[in-house]
C-alpha cells in the first residue's frame, strides 16, 4: 500500500514535489488553493446538511 499514493499521483498526471523541512510556504499555497475552491463551491451550491455539503465538496 505504500505505493498507492504515488500511483494515484501518476494516474492523475500530477508531479510529486517534496517540501523542505521548515519551509511551510508550499503548504500555505496549497491550503489557500483548497480554501478558494471550497469558498467558490459554497457560493453556487446550497446544502441542507453538513453531510450534503461534505459529499458535494
Backbone as a ProteinNet text record, in pm:
[ID]
protein_1_A
[PRIMARY]
XXXXXXXXXXXXXXXXXXXXXXXXXXXXXXXXXXXXXXXXXXXXXXXXXXXXXXXXX
[TERTIARY]
78.4	0	82.8	209.7	285.7	291.8	286.2	293.8	161.1	50.8	-81.1	-91	-41.1	-47.5	33.5	153.9	237.8	172.5	107.9	36.8	-77.4	-149.6	-261	-210.9	-102.5	-42.7	-6.6	57	95.5	-28.5	-131.3	-254.3	-320.8	-318.8	-380.4	-294	-173.9	-85.4	-21.2	-13.7	45.1	193.2	265.2	407.5	427.7	493.7	521.4	641.2	625.8	738.6	744.7	861.2	880	911	860.2	887.2	1011	1083.5	1198.4	1151.1	1223.9	1193.8	1200.7	1106.4	1096.5	1071.9	1005.2	968.8	818.2	735.1	590.7	520.3	593.5	529	451.9	508.2	441.6	307.5	299.3	172.4	73.4	120.5	32.8	-32.5	43.6	-10.2	-119.1	-90.9	-188.1	-312.3	-294.1	-409	-495.6	-434.5	-511.2	-589.2	-528.5	-596.5	-720.2	-704.5	-817.4	-924.6	-885.1	-982.4	-1062.6	-992.8	-1060.8	-1161.7	-1122.8	-1213.8	-1338.6	-1320.4	-1434.6	-1524.8	-1465.3	-1545.3	-1624.6	-1561.6	-1631.3	-1743.6	-1723.7	-1827.8	-1948.4	-1922.4	-2030.7	-2112.2	-2050.9	-2123.1	-2229.2	-2210.6	-2303.8	-2387.1	-2362.5	-2437.3	-2496.6	-2613.9	-2673	-2685.2	-2674	-2683.3	-2772	-2851.2	-2939.5	-2870.4	-2770.3	-2698	-2548.6	-2473.6	-2327.7	-2284.4	-2355.4	-2323.2	-2341.1	-2447.1	-2466.6	-2351.5	-2311.5	-2202.1	-2070.9	-2044.2	-1922.3	-1920.3	-2033.2	-2041	-2020.6	-2074.9	-2060.3	-1917.5	-1848.8	-1709.7	-1623.5
-120.9	0	127.7	124.4	249.3	315	237.2	294.3	342.6	316.5	355.3	505.5	584.9	730.1	775.2	720.7	756.6	714	597.4	550.2	645.5	692.7	784.6	917	967.1	1090.8	1073.9	963.5	938.7	925.6	855.8	837	970.9	1062.3	1193.7	1288.4	1245.2	1329.6	1441.1	1422.2	1523.4	1495.5	1599.1	1584.5	1591.8	1492.9	1489	1578.5	1667.4	1750.5	1753.7	1729.7	1722.9	1861.4	1888.3	2015.2	2000.1	2106.5	2106	2128.1	2075.8	2094.8	2243.7	2290.5	2429.5	2526.3	2478.5	2562.8	2548	2607	2584.5	2659.7	2739.8	2820.4	2735	2619.9	2531.7	2484.8	2452.4	2412	2526.8	2646.7	2762.9	2788.3	2772.2	2791.9	2687.8	2563.7	2456.5	2477	2511.6	2532.7	2649.1	2754.4	2867	2826.9	2747.2	2699.1	2618.6	2526.7	2443.3	2530.2	2627.7	2717.7	2793.9	2842.1	2914.9	2825.7	2701.6	2608.2	2584.9	2567.3	2546.7	2669.6	2787	2909.4	2927.3	2905	2917.6	2816.2	2697.6	2594.8	2640.4	2697	2738.3	2853.1	2935.5	3048.2	3002.5	2887.8	2844.7	2722.9	2663.3	2545.9	2569.6	2516.4	2518.4	2375	2357.6	2224.9	2233.2	2128	2124	2068.1	1984.9	1925.4	1933.1	1916.2	1915	1795.5	1685.1	1566.6	1593.7	1662.8	1700.3	1788.6	1882.6	1971.9	1894	1807.2	1725.7	1641.5	1580.9	1496.5	1580.3	1698.5	1786.3	1830.5	1859.2	1901.5	1785.7
0	0	0	36.7	36.4	-100.6	-206.5	-340.1	-394.4	-323.4	-372.4	-396.3	-304.4	-317.6	-439	-453.2	-567.3	-698.5	-698.6	-817.7	-853.8	-752.7	-776.3	-833.4	-780.1	-830.6	-978.1	-1011.4	-1150.7	-1239.4	-1190.1	-1267.2	-1298.4	-1202.2	-1220.3	-1302.5	-1335.3	-1414.2	-1333.6	-1202.8	-1115.5	-1095.3	-1061.8	-1033.4	-882.5	-828.6	-685.8	-656.7	-559.5	-520.4	-368.8	-317.5	-173.1	-117.7	1.3	69.5	155.7	167.3	257.1	399.9	492.4	634.2	666.4	744.9	788.7	673.5	567.8	454.5	431.1	516.7	509.1	396.5	320	216.8	116.6	81.7	-13.6	38.2	165.9	224.9	223.2	248.6	251.8	116.5	9.8	-125	-152.2	-117.6	-139.5	-54.6	71.5	160.3	111.4	61.2	9.9	-115.4	-201.3	-321.5	-282.9	-187.3	-143.7	-79.8	0.6	64	-41.7	-144.1	-251	-322.1	-349.3	-415.1	-329.9	-200.2	-110.1	-107.6	-97	-93.1	-222	-335.7	-463.6	-476.1	-424	-425.9	-343.2	-226.7	-138	-195.9	-279.3	-338.4	-436.9	-501.1	-605.7	-567.7	-451.7	-408.2	-269.4	-249.2	-115.9	-67.2	61.9	122.1	243.8	263.9	380.3	503.5	481.7	594.2	570.4	676.2	665.5	580.9	593.7	514.4	364.7	326	185.6	136.5	221.5	186.8	170.8	265.7	260.6	133.5	101.2	-16.8	-144.4	-147.1	-263.1	-284.1	-173	-185.1	-227.6
[MASK]
+++++++++++++++++++++++++++++++++++++++++++++++++++++++++

